[in-house]
Amino acid sequence: MITPAYAQTMARYNDWQNRSIYGAADGLEDAARRLGGAETAAAPGG
């Protein structure tokens, strides 16, 4: 069963992750940000 405390923890985690990803995106130039998608991600180990 999902408790209110668990939901609150997950909400805080979601907020932290959103701030992290938007902060990283802010560091990209617009053209790089528009590329987007998993197909532009670096290959593992490379």
Residue, then its C-alpha position, 0 to 999 in steps of 0.5 A: m500500500i502506498t502511504p502518504a509519506y511515500a507519496q510525499t517522498m516521491a513528490r520531493y524526488n520528482d521535484w529534485q529530478n525536474r530541477s536537475i534536468y531543467g538546470a542541465a537543459d538550461g546549459l545547452e544551446d537552443a539548437a542542441r536542446r532541440l535535437g533531444g531524444a534518446e537517439t542523441a544520447a551518448a552510447p554507454g561506455g563512449 
